[in-house]
Amino acid sequence: MDFNLSPEQVQIREQIGRVCREFPDDYWRALDRKKDYPEAFVRKLTELGWLAALIPEEYGGTGLGITEGSIILEEINRSGGNATACHAQMYTMGTLLRHGSEAQKKRYLPKIAGGELRLQAFAVTEPNAGSDTTRIETTATKRGNKYVIEGEKVFISRVFESDLMLLLARTSRYQELDDKTKGLSVFLLDLREAKNTIEVKPLDLMINHHSNAVFFHGTEVREENLIGEEGMGFRYIIDGWNAERILVAAEAIGDGKWFIERAARYARERVVFGRAIGSNQGIQFPIAQAHARLQAADLVRYQAATKFDRKEKCGAEANTAKLLASEAAWEAANACLTAHGGYGFAVDYDIERKFRETRLFTVAPVSNNLVLAYLGQHVLGMPKSY
Ligand SMILES: Cc1cc2nc3c(=O)[nH]c(=O)nc-3n(C[C@H](O)[C@H](O)[C@H](O)COP(=O)(O)OP(=O)(O)OC[C@H]3O[C@@H](n4cnc5c(N)ncnc54)[C@H](O)[C@@H]3O)c2cc1C
């Protein structure tokens, strides 16, 4: 496979880089300190149409592929920013585009593409069901032409910053199911209509991520906002997972490149014992090692993205890319912190911020243990380990 970027893809990278230069390190640093949302940055990206990259042109988007979507998110992180603030609008497209009805797409996508509506909240995780999604307990009970939602979600990011939420809830009791992957359904919940019946409690986390515990007290969703068929929601969410893993791999690679650039520059410039610290193998080799691992991860990422865009099966590549990229970025983060000595801990250097941010990718949106379980079971044919 040839992973040379096309002139259009190179241009996307350059254009995103230009936007990011308007939002330099001190912009992200100040937000991190106050745990504020990068409202101006997200607005700018939306105005320029970048967050509608995966929305087809007929619905007002730019109709680009996952390769281009991943380049956009990578470049944001490579520039020192944090794409997690806006990545959900791309993560959710897999489910909505593939399984949403024509009426749902016509109703919502043009408004999302134009920035009138934000779909940045994706609600799956619950206190008693993190990795094991089939055990979720939040219920959606059909009453007339509505579903009524009761239950609790946790770690649901950007609820206050969204108008719409993609929500997974249980429409059949777990005990009654022969196939435990059935009985879950996906809804497009309009948060503006539901706000009196939803309680949202912000979580205090290690990173600036706007995550919340969410409590549903009889929240009503119109029947027409059920995505696809009732009971098939877990399948629909899984369909979106390959895209999500490719996009998160790209974000991690963006972080990794940022760390390597900073580390190599500092190692060339910082003089200790009369010579640049980068001339010591103890500093140089970990940076070079992380760079090599990052390059390998990047190749698998492009392989996964290319296959995805060709509509070929890509579960093995998407999962491998997510695993390798998140680990390589973490390795780069450590090499960068070590190279900077005490200054790595100084907030003004931004390394400690990116260090915290990049650690997330080994855990969320899916933990690397579950990625390994996928590879062991589905790629290598070993028994299910859970
Ligand atoms: C900052 C942040 C933002 C998030 N945003 C969202 C969001 O917007 N929407 C959303 O739905 N969720 C979100 N999440 C939740 C995230 O997807 C979950 O945290 C993640 O899926 C893991 O679930 P858990 O935390 O319940 O861990 P658990 O499932 O409790 O697992 C704990 C640990 O045990 C390991 N483990 C469990 N079972 C096995 C096994 N069989 N074999 C090997 N290891 C195992 C896991 O890999 C993990 O390391 C977010 C999380 C964070 C931290």
The ligand as an SDF file (V2000), in Angstrom:
LIG
                    3D

 53 58  0  0  0  0  0  0  0  0999 V2000
  -11.4900   11.4410   30.2100 C   0  0  0  0  0  0  0  0  0  0  0  0
  -12.4590   10.3890   29.8470 C   0  0  0  0  0  0  0  0  0  0  0  0
  -13.4660   10.6890   28.9300 C   0  0  0  0  0  0  0  0  0  0  0  0
  -14.4070    9.7210   28.5870 C   0  0  0  0  0  0  0  0  0  0  0  0
  -15.4300   10.0720   27.7370 N   0  0  0  0  0  0  0  0  0  0  0  0
  -16.4410    9.1800   27.5110 C   0  0  0  0  0  0  0  0  0  0  0  0
  -17.5980    9.5590   26.7650 C   0  0  0  0  0  0  0  0  0  0  0  0
  -17.6980   10.6940   26.2580 O   0  0  0  0  0  0  0  0  0  0  0  0
  -18.5740    8.6530   26.6130 N   0  0  0  0  0  0  0  0  0  0  0  0
  -18.5190    7.3900   27.1500 C   0  0  0  0  0  0  0  0  0  0  0  0
  -19.4570    6.6230   26.9600 O   0  0  0  0  0  0  0  0  0  0  0  0
  -17.4370    7.0080   27.8760 N   0  0  0  0  0  0  0  0  0  0  0  0
  -16.4090    7.8670   28.0800 C   0  0  0  0  0  0  0  0  0  0  0  0
  -15.3120    7.4970   28.8340 N   0  0  0  0  0  0  0  0  0  0  0  0
  -15.3000    6.1690   29.4620 C   0  0  0  0  0  0  0  0  0  0  0  0
  -14.2930    5.2120   28.8590 C   0  0  0  0  0  0  0  0  0  0  0  0
  -14.7400    4.7690   27.6040 O   0  0  0  0  0  0  0  0  0  0  0  0
  -14.1280    4.0690   29.8790 C   0  0  0  0  0  0  0  0  0  0  0  0
  -13.4470    4.6060   31.0040 O   0  0  0  0  0  0  0  0  0  0  0  0
  -13.3860    2.9030   29.3370 C   0  0  0  0  0  0  0  0  0  0  0  0
  -14.1520    2.2680   28.3360 O   0  0  0  0  0  0  0  0  0  0  0  0
  -13.0380    1.8740   30.4060 C   0  0  0  0  0  0  0  0  0  0  0  0
  -14.1400    1.5800   31.2220 O   0  0  0  0  0  0  0  0  0  0  0  0
  -14.0120    1.6560   32.8220 P   0  0  0  0  0  0  0  0  0  0  0  0
  -13.3870    2.9570   33.1560 O   0  0  0  0  0  0  0  0  0  0  0  0
  -15.3380    1.3670   33.4400 O   0  0  0  0  0  0  0  0  0  0  0  0
  -13.0050    0.5110   33.1620 O   0  0  0  0  0  0  0  0  0  0  0  0
  -13.3740   -1.0050   33.5700 P   0  0  0  0  0  0  0  0  0  0  0  0
  -14.2310   -1.6190   32.5240 O   0  0  0  0  0  0  0  0  0  0  0  0
  -13.8550   -1.0150   34.9660 O   0  0  0  0  0  0  0  0  0  0  0  0
  -11.9280   -1.6650   33.5150 O   0  0  0  0  0  0  0  0  0  0  0  0
  -10.9230   -1.3510   34.4700 C   0  0  0  0  0  0  0  0  0  0  0  0
   -9.5980   -1.9280   33.9930 C   0  0  0  0  0  0  0  0  0  0  0  0
   -9.7060   -3.3560   33.9390 O   0  0  0  0  0  0  0  0  0  0  0  0
   -9.3540   -3.8000   32.6340 C   0  0  0  0  0  0  0  0  0  0  0  0
  -10.1810   -4.9730   32.2830 N   0  0  0  0  0  0  0  0  0  0  0  0
  -11.4940   -5.1360   32.4620 C   0  0  0  0  0  0  0  0  0  0  0  0
  -11.8750   -6.3440   31.9960 N   0  0  0  0  0  0  0  0  0  0  0  0
  -10.7720   -6.9420   31.4850 C   0  0  0  0  0  0  0  0  0  0  0  0
  -10.4980   -8.1790   30.8500 C   0  0  0  0  0  0  0  0  0  0  0  0
  -11.4560   -9.0880   30.6320 N   0  0  0  0  0  0  0  0  0  0  0  0
   -9.2390   -8.4580   30.4640 N   0  0  0  0  0  0  0  0  0  0  0  0
   -8.2390   -7.5790   30.6940 C   0  0  0  0  0  0  0  0  0  0  0  0
   -8.4380   -6.3760   31.2810 N   0  0  0  0  0  0  0  0  0  0  0  0
   -9.6740   -6.0700   31.6800 C   0  0  0  0  0  0  0  0  0  0  0  0
   -9.6390   -2.6420   31.7060 C   0  0  0  0  0  0  0  0  0  0  0  0
   -8.8700   -2.7440   30.5200 O   0  0  0  0  0  0  0  0  0  0  0  0
   -9.2210   -1.4630   32.5840 C   0  0  0  0  0  0  0  0  0  0  0  0
   -7.8270   -1.2950   32.4990 O   0  0  0  0  0  0  0  0  0  0  0  0
  -14.3330    8.4330   29.1550 C   0  0  0  0  0  0  0  0  0  0  0  0
  -13.3030    8.1170   30.0540 C   0  0  0  0  0  0  0  0  0  0  0  0
  -12.3910    9.0860   30.4100 C   0  0  0  0  0  0  0  0  0  0  0  0
  -11.3290    8.7380   31.4130 C   0  0  0  0  0  0  0  0  0  0  0  0
  1  2  1  0
  2  3  1  0
  2 52  2  0
  3  4  2  0
  4  5  1  0
  4 50  1  0
  5  6  2  0
  6  7  1  0
  6 13  1  0
  7  8  2  0
  7  9  1  0
  9 10  1  0
 10 11  2  0
 10 12  1  0
 12 13  2  0
 13 14  1  0
 14 15  1  0
 14 50  1  0
 15 16  1  0
 16 17  1  0
 16 18  1  0
 18 19  1  0
 18 20  1  0
 20 21  1  0
 20 22  1  0
 22 23  1  0
 23 24  1  0
 24 25  2  0
 24 26  1  0
 24 27  1  0
 27 28  1  0
 28 29  2  0
 28 30  1  0
 28 31  1  0
 31 32  1  0
 32 33  1  0
 33 34  1  0
 33 48  1  0
 34 35  1  0
 35 36  1  0
 35 46  1  0
 36 37  1  0
 36 45  1  0
 37 38  2  0
 38 39  1  0
 39 40  1  0
 39 45  2  0
 40 41  1  0
 40 42  2  0
 42 43  1  0
 43 44  2  0
 44 45  1  0
 46 47  1  0
 46 48  1  0
 48 49  1  0
 50 51  2  0
 51 52  1  0
 52 53  1  0
M  END
$$$$
